[in-house]
Amino acid sequence: MVDLFIGRVLLKNNKDQDELDTEREIIMRLQNRILMLFFASATCETCRQFAPTLSDFYKQLTDEFYVDRAAQLVLLYISLDQSEDEQESFLKELPKRCLFLAYEDPYRRELEAMFNVEEVPTVLVLRPDCSILIPNAVDEILRLGTDCYRNWQEAAELIDRNFMNKEDFEEKSMRSFSDPVRRLKYKVEDEKKKKKKKKRKGWGGGGDEGVEADGGAGDKEGGDHHGDGDQEREKNTADLPKTCCCPSQQKI
């Protein structure tokens, strides 16, 4: 994907329309990401109706208000407008984090021909290697919403372990913090049971007569062992990590 835009100038959809014009900037912004090329026009009524949906879709995947880590996703608007004023008007409907090509850049029409775009709106989804993942994802975005990104992620074999919705992160955090403590607790208890069994076998090694002969001494000794076991259990329990599973106290 990076090779597709090396030597080109990409603009940010912010107030100053900052430029990404160096190879390093292009690589940093596009490498190892899924790219959505949005072909549209301000004069197209369907495009204007779809723009808010696409904008929300992109924000929910890349804005830290919705997710803890932004998805490896880039939105690039390819204007098919008939004037620069039309393009500027349509850009106001799109997220400030999206990119676009300048109206005077002829590469807009080259991309249209390169990918054989025959209708608008078209959201062409590209893998990081520039191969086509979805020829037009408009219907999929309308039907599935942000869930379709997970499908793209798997199909593109894109490793993004950081991407997670806040709800999923909270649920996973509670499970991951409590499970190790629970496993450690059971492991300690199992080891104690095994030690007790070995001690009982040792005490009973002399046969029934030996047990009866020792009588009260055995009972006293057994009580001492139980007392030691209780002290050992309290010590091991104190060594366990103290973890709170309340969502309000976890660091999200």
C-alpha positions in Angstrom: 0.0 0.0 0.0 2.8 2.4 0.8 4.3 2.0 -2.7 0.9 3.2 -4.1 1.5 6.7 -2.5 5.2 7.1 -2.4 6.1 10.4 -4.2 2.5 11.6 -3.7 1.2 14.3 -1.3 -1.6 13.3 1.1 -3.5 16.0 3.0 -5.0 15.7 6.5 -8.6 16.7 6.9 -7.8 19.2 9.7 -8.1 23.0 9.8 -4.6 23.6 8.3 -4.8 20.6 5.9 -1.3 19.5 6.9 0.7 17.7 4.2 2.2 14.2 4.3 4.8 14.7 1.6 7.9 12.8 2.6 8.5 9.1 2.2 9.0 8.7 5.9 5.6 10.4 6.7 3.8 8.2 4.2 5.3 5.0 5.5 4.6 5.9 9.1 0.9 6.7 8.3 0.1 3.8 5.9 2.5 0.9 6.6 0.8 -2.3 8.0 -2.7 -0.8 7.8 -5.9 -1.6 6.0 -6.7 1.3 3.7 -10.2 2.4 2.7 -10.4 4.4 -0.5 -13.6 6.4 -0.4 -14.7 7.4 -3.9 -17.5 9.9 -3.7 -18.9 13.2 -4.9 -20.7 16.1 -3.2 -23.3 16.1 -6.0 -24.2 12.5 -5.3 -27.2 12.3 -2.9 -26.4 8.7 -1.9 -22.8 9.7 -1.1 -24.0 12.5 1.2 -26.4 10.1 3.0 -23.7 7.5 3.5 -21.0 10.0 4.7 -22.3 10.3 8.3 -22.4 6.5 8.6 -18.9 6.1 7.3 -17.7 8.9 9.6 -19.2 7.2 12.7 -17.8 3.8 11.5 -14.3 5.3 11.3 -14.5 7.2 14.6 -15.6 4.2 16.5 -12.6 2.2 15.3 -9.9 4.9 15.6 -11.1 7.5 18.1 -9.8 6.8 21.7 -13.2 8.0 23.0 -14.6 4.7 21.7 -11.5 2.3 21.8 -8.4 2.0 24.0 -6.2 1.5 20.9 -6.9 2.8 17.4 -7.5 0.2 14.8 -4.9 -0.2 12.0 -7.2 1.5 9.6 -6.8 4.5 7.3 -9.6 6.4 5.4 -8.5 8.2 2.3 -11.1 10.3 0.4 -10.8 10.2 -3.4 -12.8 13.1 -4.6 -14.7 12.8 -7.9 -16.1 16.2 -7.5 -16.5 18.7 -10.3 -15.0 21.6 -8.4 -12.7 22.3 -5.5 -15.6 24.0 -3.6 -17.6 20.8 -3.9 -14.7 18.8 -2.5 -14.2 21.2 0.4 -17.9 21.0 1.2 -17.9 17.2 1.2 -14.8 17.0 3.4 -16.7 18.7 6.2 -18.9 15.6 6.4 -15.8 13.3 7.0 -13.6 12.7 10.1 -10.8 15.1 10.7 -8.4 12.1 10.9 -9.1 11.0 7.4 -6.7 11.8 4.5 -7.4 13.1 1.0 -5.8 14.0 -2.3 -5.8 17.7 -3.4 -8.4 18.5 -6.0 -5.7 19.5 -8.6 -3.9 16.2 -8.2 -4.6 14.1 -11.3 -3.8 10.9 -9.3 -7.5 11.0 -8.2 -8.6 10.0 -11.6 -5.8 7.6 -12.1 -6.9 5.7 -9.0 -10.4 5.7 -10.3 -9.3 4.0 -13.5 -6.7 1.8 -11.8 -9.4 0.1 -9.6 -12.2 0.3 -12.2 -14.5 2.3 -10.0 -17.9 2.4 -11.8 -20.2 3.7 -9.1 -20.3 6.1 -6.1 -20.2 5.8 -3.3 -17.5 3.2 -3.3 -15.4 2.1 -0.3 -12.5 0.1 -1.7 -10.7 -1.9 1.0 -7.1 -2.7 0.4 -4.8 -5.0 2.3 -1.4 -3.7 3.5 0.2 -5.2 0.3 -2.2 -3.2 -1.9 -4.3 -6.2 -3.0 -8.0 -5.7 -3.0 -9.8 -7.1 0.0 -13.4 -5.7 -0.6 -14.2 -4.1 -4.0 -17.0 -2.0 -2.4 -17.7 -2.3 1.3 -20.6 0.2 1.4 -23.3 -2.4 1.9 -21.2 -4.4 4.4 -20.6 -1.2 6.5 -24.3 -0.4 6.5 -25.2 -4.0 7.5 -22.6 -5.0 10.0 -21.1 -1.7 11.3 -17.8 -1.9 13.1 -18.0 -5.8 13.2 -16.9 -6.0 9.6 -13.5 -4.6 10.6 -12.8 -7.8 12.5 -13.6 -9.8 9.3 -11.2 -7.6 7.3 -8.5 -8.0 10.0 -8.7 -11.8 9.8 -8.9 -11.8 6.0 -5.9 -9.5 5.7 -4.0 -11.6 8.3 -3.3 -8.3 10.1 -2.0 -8.8 13.6 -3.5 -6.1 15.8 -3.5 -7.3 19.4 -4.1 -3.9 20.7 -7.5 -3.3 19.1 -10.3 -3.9 21.6 -13.6 -2.3 22.5 -13.9 -0.8 26.0 -16.5 -3.4 26.9 -14.4 -6.3 25.7 -11.4 -4.9 27.5 -13.2 -4.6 30.8 -14.6 -8.2 30.6 -11.2 -9.6 29.6 -9.4 -7.7 32.4 -11.7 -9.0 35.1 -11.2 -12.6 33.8 -7.4 -12.3 33.4 -6.8 -10.8 36.8 -8.9 -13.3 38.8 -7.9 -16.5 37.1 -4.2 -16.6 38.1 -5.1 -16.0 41.8 -7.8 -18.7 41.6 -5.4 -21.2 40.0 -2.6 -20.4 42.6 -5.1 -20.8 45.5 -6.2 -24.3 44.2 -2.6 -25.3 43.6 -1.6 -24.4 47.2 -4.6 -26.3 48.6 -3.8 -29.4 46.5 -0.2 -29.4 47.7 -1.3 -29.2 51.3 -3.7 -32.2 50.8 -0.9 -34.2 49.3 1.4 -33.4 52.3 -1.3 -34.4 54.8 -1.8 -37.7 53.0 1.9 -38.5 53.2 2.0 -37.6 56.9 -1.0 -39.9 57.6 0.7 -42.7 55.8 3.9 -42.1 57.9 1.9 -42.1 61.2 0.1 -45.4 60.3 3.3 -47.2 59.1 3.6 -49.2 62.4 0.2 -50.8 62.1 -2.9 -50.5 64.2 -1.1 -51.6 67.4 1.4 -48.8 67.1 -1.4 -46.3 66.7 -3.2 -47.6 69.8 0.0 -47.7 71.9 0.7 -44.0 71.2 -2.9 -43.1 72.0 -3.2 -39.6 73.4 0.3 -38.6 72.4 -0.7 -39.3 68.8 -3.8 -37.1 69.2 -1.7 -34.3 70.7 0.8 -34.6 67.9 -1.9 -34.6 65.3 -3.4 -31.5 66.9 0.1 -29.8 66.6 0.3 -30.8 63.0 -3.1 -29.3 62.3 -2.1 -26.1 64.0 1.1 -25.9 61.9 -1.1 -26.5 58.8 -3.4 -23.7 59.7 -0.4 -21.3 60.2 1.1 -22.5 56.9 -2.3 -21.9 55.1 -2.6 -18.4 56.6 1.0 -17.6 55.5 0.4 -18.9 51.9 -2.9 -17.0 51.7 -1.1 -13.8 52.8 1.4 -14.3 50.0 -1.3 -14.5 47.3 -1.5 -11.3 45.1 -4.3 -9.0 46.3 -6.4 -8.2 43.2 -9.7 -6.3 43.1 -12.1 -7.5 40.4 -14.4 -4.5 40.7 -14.6 -2.8 37.3 -14.6 0.7 38.9 -11.2 0.0 40.5 -9.5 -1.6 37.6 -7.2 0.4 35.4 -8.7 0.5 31.9 
